[in-house]
């Protein structure tokens, strides 16, 4: 490589204006990489479904999610471009076919190096899910995971060579913020103890257990307020409308805790998310899925040094280790309520947990994460060039 040559990297992912956690992740990472000297401005091949999205000029191609032929044509277009390295942001649900199997047509027709970033790692996949991830692992120069505890699963369940696996934190945007009490005052929450959960609503989030827990806490702490932040997941809404949200609102009415639960039904901007996090005393994720390998919402909460009460899904176990939070039982509102009350009743323990969480959170800001990715991209390209130049 010429000493000053900047490398061309692109991402295959959903991208805003499509409303999806993966889209936001890719946008944040791409923007952070814009500031890295060794790379050209990263570009995106956007995975689009049947809707019309308004993309920025960062998007140079679109892959049609449910059109199998599009996967082969897009791979060929990438091969003919000046892209040197492609990063696949992988989640089974964003690609077409059974368990997103069309991605295999894409990778089998690609002729440039690939890094795959995994947003879901299942310890008990279906045979199709295992086959897809095994094949992606085989074809990829590197496989990025966001939690250390998924490494043994990738090795034993999917047969991925340990030398290919790289652990890089989920990134968190940095914002300088006002103090918690000042922000509470601005939002009309002065004197309240705030518990929050944010993200796209769907039944797997277990919010009914969170609401039941708040009803129990409210008997002892009249100042408690639970903020449920975010709109219903577009896929859930398309299939079931607002049935889940309506069920939750009905629960609030039946439990008589209307003064203690507030729904903010909108797709939150990053600034709104961070403001709500900053004014929260506790962040709660009562999720039902044990295998969730990464959670962007939990990553944000860690990034901003929140005390977190969570069910013990895979990512939460790792991020809340060493006294950085409290793990409740799955589907158990008593357990959630007990942990919330412990935090509210023990301000010194709360301070200690915030301090421990923030020490990890500072390492998760996008600038640090982008530096890690840049190093990985350059090393991967240099190693491939070196291997190609070796005469056997």
GULUMMI-888900 format. One record per residue (C-alpha): residue number from 1; x, y, z. Coordinates in steps of 0.2 Angstrom, whole numbers, plus 2048, in hexadecimal, padded with zeros to 3 digits. Example, Ala and Ser with C-alpha at 12.3 -4.5 7.8 and 13.67 -1.06 7.14 Angstrom:
residues 2
{rec 1; {83E; 7EA; 827}} {rec 2; {844; 7FB; 824}} 
***
This chain:
residues 392
{rec 1; {800; 800; 800}} {rec 2; {806; 811; 7FC}} {rec 3; {80A; 81A; 80C}} {rec 4; {7FC; 827; 80B}} {rec 5; {7EF; 81D; 801}} {rec 6; {7DF; 81D; 80A}} {rec 7; {7D5; 80D; 809}} {rec 8; {7C3; 80B; 802}} {rec 9; {7B8; 802; 80E}} {rec 10; {7A5; 7FF; 80C}} {rec 11; {797; 7F8; 816}} {rec 12; {789; 7EC; 812}} {rec 13; {77B; 7F0; 81E}} {rec 14; {76A; 7F9; 820}} {rec 15; {76C; 80C; 821}} {rec 16; {761; 81B; 826}} {rec 17; {754; 820; 822}} {rec 18; {750; 80E; 824}} {rec 19; {74B; 80D; 837}} {rec 20; {755; 7FE; 83E}} {rec 21; {762; 7FC; 84B}} {rec 22; {76F; 7F6; 83F}} {rec 23; {76C; 805; 834}} {rec 24; {770; 811; 842}} {rec 25; {77F; 806; 847}} {rec 26; {787; 807; 835}} {rec 27; {783; 81A; 834}} {rec 28; {78C; 81D; 844}} {rec 29; {79B; 813; 840}} {rec 30; {79D; 81A; 82E}} {rec 31; {79C; 82C; 835}} {rec 32; {7A9; 828; 842}} {rec 33; {7B4; 820; 835}} {rec 34; {7B3; 830; 82B}} {rec 35; {7C0; 837; 837}} {rec 36; {7CC; 829; 835}} {rec 37; {7DB; 82F; 82B}} {rec 38; {7DF; 81E; 823}} {rec 39; {7CE; 81C; 81B}} {rec 40; {7C4; 824; 80D}} {rec 41; {7B2; 829; 812}} {rec 42; {7AA; 818; 814}} {rec 43; {79B; 814; 809}} {rec 44; {78C; 809; 80B}} {rec 45; {783; 7FC; 800}} {rec 46; {771; 7FE; 808}} {rec 47; {766; 7EF; 80B}} {rec 48; {755; 7F5; 806}} {rec 49; {744; 7EC; 807}} {rec 50; {735; 7F1; 7FD}} {rec 51; {734; 803; 803}} {rec 52; {73C; 813; 7FC}} {rec 53; {749; 81A; 808}} {rec 54; {751; 82B; 807}} {rec 55; {764; 827; 808}} {rec 56; {773; 833; 80A}} {rec 57; {780; 833; 7FD}} {rec 58; {78A; 827; 807}} {rec 59; {77F; 819; 800}} {rec 60; {787; 814; 7EF}} {rec 61; {77C; 805; 7EB}} {rec 62; {76D; 7FC; 7F1}} {rec 63; {76A; 7E9; 7F4}} {rec 64; {758; 7E4; 7F2}} {rec 65; {755; 7D9; 802}} {rec 66; {748; 7CD; 7FB}} {rec 67; {74F; 7CB; 7E9}} {rec 68; {75C; 7BD; 7E8}} {rec 69; {763; 7C3; 7D7}} {rec 70; {767; 7D4; 7DF}} {rec 71; {774; 7CB; 7EA}} {rec 72; {77E; 7C5; 7DC}} {rec 73; {77C; 7D5; 7D2}} {rec 74; {781; 7E0; 7E1}} {rec 75; {791; 7D5; 7E4}} {rec 76; {796; 7D6; 7D2}} {rec 77; {794; 7E9; 7D3}} {rec 78; {79F; 7EA; 7E3}} {rec 79; {7AC; 7DF; 7DA}} {rec 80; {7AC; 7EC; 7CC}} {rec 81; {7AE; 7FB; 7D8}} {rec 82; {7BD; 802; 7E1}} {rec 83; {7B7; 7FB; 7F1}} {rec 84; {7C6; 7F2; 7F9}} {rec 85; {7BE; 7EA; 808}} {rec 86; {7AB; 7E7; 80C}} {rec 87; {7A4; 7E6; 81E}} {rec 88; {794; 7DC; 81F}} {rec 89; {789; 7E1; 82E}} {rec 90; {780; 7D0; 831}} {rec 91; {76F; 7CD; 839}} {rec 92; {765; 7BF; 832}} {rec 93; {755; 7C9; 830}} {rec 94; {75C; 7D6; 825}} {rec 95; {760; 7CB; 816}} {rec 96; {754; 7C1; 80B}} {rec 97; {750; 7AF; 80B}} {rec 98; {74F; 7A2; 819}} {rec 99; {759; 7A9; 828}} {rec 100; {760; 7B6; 81B}} {rec 101; {769; 7A9; 811}} {rec 102; {76A; 7B4; 801}} {rec 103; {779; 7BC; 809}} {rec 104; {782; 7AC; 804}} {rec 105; {77F; 7B0; 7F1}} {rec 106; {787; 7C1; 7F4}} {rec 107; {796; 7BB; 7FD}} {rec 108; {799; 7AD; 7F1}} {rec 109; {79A; 7B9; 7E3}} {rec 110; {7A4; 7C6; 7EB}} {rec 111; {7B7; 7C7; 7E6}} {rec 112; {7BD; 7D4; 7F3}} {rec 113; {7C2; 7D1; 806}} {rec 114; {7B3; 7D0; 812}} {rec 115; {7B2; 7D4; 825}} {rec 116; {7A1; 7CE; 82D}} {rec 117; {79B; 7D7; 83C}} {rec 118; {78E; 7CC; 846}} {rec 119; {780; 7D4; 84F}} {rec 120; {778; 7C3; 854}} {rec 121; {781; 7B4; 85A}} {rec 122; {776; 7A5; 85E}} {rec 123; {77D; 797; 869}} {rec 124; {76F; 78C; 862}} {rec 125; {76C; 791; 850}} {rec 126; {761; 788; 844}} {rec 127; {76B; 77D; 837}} {rec 128; {768; 78B; 82A}} {rec 129; {76E; 799; 836}} {rec 130; {77D; 78F; 83A}} {rec 131; {781; 78B; 828}} {rec 132; {780; 79E; 824}} {rec 133; {78B; 7A4; 832}} {rec 134; {798; 796; 82F}} {rec 135; {799; 79B; 81C}} {rec 136; {79B; 7AD; 820}} {rec 137; {7A8; 7A9; 82D}} {rec 138; {7B1; 79E; 820}} {rec 139; {7B0; 7AC; 812}} {rec 140; {7B5; 7BB; 81E}} {rec 141; {7C6; 7C1; 821}} {rec 142; {7C1; 7C6; 832}} {rec 143; {7B1; 7C4; 83D}} {rec 144; {7AC; 7D1; 849}} {rec 145; {7A2; 7CE; 859}} {rec 146; {79D; 7DA; 866}} {rec 147; {79F; 7CF; 875}} {rec 148; {7AD; 7C4; 87B}} {rec 149; {7A1; 7B7; 881}} {rec 150; {79C; 7B3; 86F}} {rec 151; {7AD; 7AE; 86A}} {rec 152; {7AC; 79C; 870}} {rec 153; {79B; 79A; 868}} {rec 154; {7A2; 7A0; 857}} {rec 155; {7B0; 794; 858}} {rec 156; {7A6; 784; 85E}} {rec 157; {795; 787; 857}} {rec 158; {79A; 78F; 846}} {rec 159; {7AC; 788; 844}} {rec 160; {7B3; 79A; 842}} {rec 161; {7C6; 79A; 843}} {rec 162; {7CA; 7A4; 853}} {rec 163; {7D8; 7AD; 84A}} {rec 164; {7CA; 7B6; 840}} {rec 165; {7BF; 7BC; 84F}} {rec 166; {7C1; 7CE; 855}} {rec 167; {7B7; 7D5; 863}} {rec 168; {7B3; 7E7; 861}} {rec 169; {7A6; 7F0; 86C}} {rec 170; {796; 7F7; 866}} {rec 171; {799; 80A; 864}} {rec 172; {791; 818; 86E}} {rec 173; {790; 82A; 868}} {rec 174; {798; 837; 873}} {rec 175; {78E; 846; 879}} {rec 176; {792; 853; 886}} {rec 177; {782; 854; 891}} {rec 178; {77B; 85E; 89F}} {rec 179; {779; 856; 8B0}} {rec 180; {76B; 849; 8B3}} {rec 181; {761; 855; 8BF}} {rec 182; {761; 863; 8B3}} {rec 183; {75B; 858; 8A4}} {rec 184; {74D; 851; 8B0}} {rec 185; {748; 863; 8B3}} {rec 186; {747; 867; 8A1}} {rec 187; {73C; 858; 89D}} {rec 188; {731; 85B; 8AC}} {rec 189; {737; 84C; 8B6}} {rec 190; {73F; 855; 8C5}} {rec 191; {73E; 84B; 8D5}} {rec 192; {73B; 83B; 8CB}} {rec 193; {745; 82B; 8CB}} {rec 194; {746; 826; 8B9}} {rec 195; {747; 815; 8B2}} {rec 196; {748; 814; 89F}} {rec 197; {748; 807; 890}} {rec 198; {74B; 80D; 87E}} {rec 199; {74A; 805; 86D}} {rec 200; {73E; 7FE; 860}} {rec 201; {730; 7F5; 86A}} {rec 202; {72C; 7E3; 867}} {rec 203; {726; 7D4; 872}} {rec 204; {738; 7CE; 874}} {rec 205; {73C; 7DD; 87E}} {rec 206; {733; 7D7; 88E}} {rec 207; {72C; 7E8; 892}} {rec 208; {71D; 7E0; 89B}} {rec 209; {728; 7DA; 8A8}} {rec 210; {730; 7EB; 8AA}} {rec 211; {71F; 7F3; 8AC}} {rec 212; {71A; 7E6; 8B9}} {rec 213; {72B; 7E9; 8C2}} {rec 214; {727; 7FC; 8C2}} {rec 215; {716; 7F9; 8CA}} {rec 216; {71F; 7F0; 8D8}} {rec 217; {72C; 7FD; 8DA}} {rec 218; {71F; 80B; 8DA}} {rec 219; {717; 804; 8EB}} {rec 220; {727; 809; 8F3}} {rec 221; {72E; 817; 8E8}} {rec 222; {720; 823; 8E3}} {rec 223; {72C; 82E; 8D9}} {rec 224; {730; 81F; 8CD}} {rec 225; {72D; 823; 8BA}} {rec 226; {730; 816; 8AC}} {rec 227; {734; 81D; 89B}} {rec 228; {730; 811; 88C}} {rec 229; {739; 81A; 87E}} {rec 230; {737; 816; 86C}} {rec 231; {72A; 811; 85E}} {rec 232; {725; 7FF; 85A}} {rec 233; {731; 7F5; 84F}} {rec 234; {72C; 7F8; 83D}} {rec 235; {72B; 7E5; 839}} {rec 236; {720; 7E2; 848}} {rec 237; {715; 7F1; 844}} {rec 238; {713; 7EB; 832}} {rec 239; {70D; 7D9; 838}} {rec 240; {704; 7DD; 849}} {rec 241; {701; 7F0; 849}} {rec 242; {702; 7F7; 85B}} {rec 243; {6FC; 7E8; 864}} {rec 244; {70B; 7E6; 86F}} {rec 245; {70C; 7F9; 874}} {rec 246; {6F9; 7F9; 877}} {rec 247; {6FB; 7E9; 882}} {rec 248; {708; 7F2; 88C}} {rec 249; {6FE; 802; 88E}} {rec 250; {6EF; 7F7; 894}} {rec 251; {6FA; 7EF; 8A1}} {rec 252; {6FF; 801; 8A7}} {rec 253; {6ED; 805; 8A9}} {rec 254; {6E8; 7F5; 8B2}} {rec 255; {6F6; 7F6; 8BE}} {rec 256; {6F1; 808; 8C2}} {rec 257; {703; 80F; 8BE}} {rec 258; {6FF; 81C; 8B1}} {rec 259; {709; 829; 8BB}} {rec 260; {718; 81E; 8BB}} {rec 261; {71A; 818; 8A9}} {rec 262; {71C; 824; 89A}} {rec 263; {71C; 81E; 888}} {rec 264; {726; 829; 87B}} {rec 265; {720; 822; 86B}} {rec 266; {72C; 828; 85E}} {rec 267; {73C; 823; 855}} {rec 268; {749; 82B; 860}} {rec 269; {758; 835; 859}} {rec 270; {769; 831; 861}} {rec 271; {768; 841; 86A}} {rec 272; {757; 83D; 871}} {rec 273; {75D; 82C; 877}} {rec 274; {76D; 833; 87F}} {rec 275; {763; 841; 888}} {rec 276; {756; 834; 88F}} {rec 277; {764; 829; 894}} {rec 278; {76D; 837; 89D}} {rec 279; {75E; 83C; 8A7}} {rec 280; {75B; 829; 8AC}} {rec 281; {760; 822; 8BD}} {rec 282; {75E; 810; 8B7}} {rec 283; {75E; 809; 8A6}} {rec 284; {754; 7F8; 8A4}} {rec 285; {754; 7EB; 897}} {rec 286; {748; 7DD; 89C}} {rec 287; {74B; 7D4; 88C}} {rec 288; {745; 7C2; 88A}} {rec 289; {752; 7BB; 87D}} {rec 290; {760; 7B2; 887}} {rec 291; {76C; 7B2; 878}} {rec 292; {76C; 7C4; 873}} {rec 293; {77E; 7C7; 86F}} {rec 294; {77E; 7DA; 86D}} {rec 295; {772; 7E7; 872}} {rec 296; {774; 7F9; 86B}} {rec 297; {769; 800; 879}} {rec 298; {773; 7F8; 887}} {rec 299; {783; 7FE; 87F}} {rec 300; {77D; 810; 87F}} {rec 301; {778; 80E; 891}} {rec 302; {789; 807; 896}} {rec 303; {791; 815; 88B}} {rec 304; {789; 822; 896}} {rec 305; {78D; 81A; 8A7}} {rec 306; {77B; 815; 8AB}} {rec 307; {776; 809; 8B9}} {rec 308; {76E; 7FA; 8AF}} {rec 309; {762; 7EE; 8B5}} {rec 310; {760; 7E0; 8A8}} {rec 311; {75B; 7CE; 8A5}} {rec 312; {76A; 7C3; 8A3}} {rec 313; {76B; 7C1; 890}} {rec 314; {77C; 7BE; 888}} {rec 315; {782; 7D0; 885}} {rec 316; {77B; 7D7; 896}} {rec 317; {785; 7C9; 89F}} {rec 318; {795; 7CF; 898}} {rec 319; {792; 7E2; 899}} {rec 320; {78B; 7E2; 8AB}} {rec 321; {799; 7D7; 8B2}} {rec 322; {7A4; 7DD; 8C0}} {rec 323; {797; 7E7; 8C9}} {rec 324; {792; 7F2; 8B9}} {rec 325; {77F; 7EE; 8BC}} {rec 326; {772; 7E2; 8C2}} {rec 327; {76C; 7D2; 8BA}} {rec 328; {75A; 7CD; 8BD}} {rec 329; {751; 7BC; 8B9}} {rec 330; {748; 7BA; 8A8}} {rec 331; {736; 7BD; 8A8}} {rec 332; {736; 7C2; 8BA}} {rec 333; {72F; 7D3; 8BF}} {rec 334; {733; 7D0; 8D2}} {rec 335; {745; 7CE; 8CE}} {rec 336; {745; 7DE; 8C3}} {rec 337; {73C; 7E7; 8D1}} {rec 338; {748; 7E1; 8DE}} {rec 339; {757; 7E7; 8D4}} {rec 340; {74F; 7F8; 8D0}} {rec 341; {74B; 7FB; 8E3}} {rec 342; {75D; 7F6; 8E8}} {rec 343; {764; 804; 8DD}} {rec 344; {757; 811; 8E3}} {rec 345; {75A; 80C; 8F5}} {rec 346; {76D; 80C; 8F4}} {rec 347; {774; 81D; 8EC}} {rec 348; {786; 819; 8F0}} {rec 349; {785; 808; 8E7}} {rec 350; {77C; 810; 8D9}} {rec 351; {78B; 81D; 8D8}} {rec 352; {798; 80E; 8D8}} {rec 353; {78F; 805; 8CA}} {rec 354; {78E; 815; 8BF}} {rec 355; {7A0; 817; 8C1}} {rec 356; {7A5; 805; 8BD}} {rec 357; {799; 806; 8AE}} {rec 358; {7A0; 817; 8A7}} {rec 359; {7B2; 810; 8A8}} {rec 360; {7AD; 803; 89B}} {rec 361; {7A1; 80F; 892}} {rec 362; {7AF; 81C; 88E}} {rec 363; {7B8; 80E; 884}} {rec 364; {7A8; 80C; 879}} {rec 365; {7A7; 81D; 871}} {rec 366; {7A6; 81D; 85F}} {rec 367; {7B7; 825; 85C}} {rec 368; {7C0; 817; 866}} {rec 369; {7B6; 809; 85D}} {rec 370; {7B9; 811; 84C}} {rec 371; {7CC; 811; 84F}} {rec 372; {7CB; 7FE; 853}} {rec 373; {7C1; 7FB; 843}} {rec 374; {7CE; 805; 839}} {rec 375; {7DC; 7FB; 840}} {rec 376; {7D3; 7EB; 83B}} {rec 377; {7CF; 7F1; 82A}} {rec 378; {7E1; 7F6; 826}} {rec 379; {7E9; 7E6; 82E}} {rec 380; {7DD; 7DB; 824}} {rec 381; {7E1; 7E4; 813}} {rec 382; {7F3; 7E4; 817}} {rec 383; {7F3; 7D1; 81C}} {rec 384; {7EA; 7CD; 80C}} {rec 385; {7F6; 7D7; 801}} {rec 386; {804; 7CE; 80A}} {rec 387; {7FD; 7BD; 807}} {rec 388; {7FA; 7C1; 7F5}} {rec 389; {80C; 7C6; 7F2}} {rec 390; {814; 7B7; 7FA}} {rec 391; {81B; 7AC; 7EC}} {rec 392; {818; 799; 7F0}} 
***
